[in-house]
Amino acid sequence: MGGSMTKLAALVAAVHAHDWPVAFRIAARFPRLGPERAAIVRAHEACVRPDFYREVGKDPELLIAEGKAAIFAKYEKELRV
């Protein structure tokens, strides 16, 4: 990521590179995520602490899939190639 790259451009680049841990880390810090916020933050946490989510009976892979869907829903226009 260069110094001139916006956070949104960095998110788009991470998604296009299929680097989901980075994409979730970037997006989870955005201030105005709206209804997608919970899924994106949970997906970020599931990437960072998958064992914790398994211990509490949650499937980290499902949380990550829901986070991906939330990013695509929130940033559909920006993610078009």
C-alpha positions in Angstrom: 0.0 0.0 0.0 1.5 3.3 -1.1 1.1 6.4 1.0 -1.3 7.9 -1.6 -3.7 5.0 -1.6 -7.0 5.7 0.1 -8.4 3.3 2.6 -11.2 2.4 0.2 -8.7 1.8 -2.6 -6.7 -0.4 -0.2 -9.9 -2.3 0.6 -10.7 -2.8 -3.1 -7.2 -4.0 -3.8 -7.3 -6.5 -0.9 -10.7 -7.9 -2.1 -9.5 -8.2 -5.7 -6.3 -10.0 -4.4 -8.6 -12.3 -2.2 -6.6 -11.2 0.8 -9.6 -11.4 3.1 -7.8 -10.9 6.5 -6.4 -7.6 5.2 -9.8 -6.6 3.7 -11.6 -7.3 6.9 -9.0 -5.5 9.0 -9.3 -2.4 6.8 -13.1 -2.4 6.5 -13.7 -3.1 10.2 -12.1 0.3 11.0 -14.4 2.3 8.7 -16.6 4.6 10.7 -19.9 4.3 8.7 -20.5 0.7 7.8 -24.2 0.7 8.5 -26.1 -2.6 8.8 -23.1 -4.5 7.4 -20.9 -3.5 10.3 -21.6 -6.4 12.6 -20.8 -9.1 9.9 -17.6 -7.3 8.8 -16.3 -6.9 12.4 -17.2 -10.5 13.3 -15.4 -11.8 10.1 -12.3 -9.8 11.1 -12.4 -11.3 14.6 -13.0 -14.8 13.2 -9.8 -14.4 11.1 -7.8 -13.2 14.1 -9.3 -15.6 16.7 -10.9 -18.6 15.0 -10.3 -20.9 18.0 -12.3 -18.5 20.3 -15.3 -18.6 17.9 -15.1 -22.4 17.7 -15.1 -22.5 21.5 -18.3 -20.5 21.7 -20.0 -22.7 19.1 -19.6 -20.4 16.0 -18.2 -21.5 12.7 -15.3 -19.1 11.8 -15.7 -20.0 8.1 -19.4 -19.1 8.1 -18.6 -15.8 9.8 -15.9 -15.1 7.2 -18.4 -16.0 4.4 -21.0 -13.6 5.9 -18.3 -10.9 6.2 -17.4 -11.3 2.5 -21.1 -11.0 1.5 -21.4 -7.9 3.7 -18.4 -6.2 2.0 -19.8 -7.0 -1.4 -23.2 -5.7 -0.4 -21.7 -2.5 1.1 -19.1 -1.8 -1.6 -20.8 -3.3 -4.7 -20.2 -0.2 -6.8 -16.6 0.3 -5.8 -15.7 -3.4 -6.3 -16.9 -3.6 -9.9 -14.0 -4.2 -12.3 
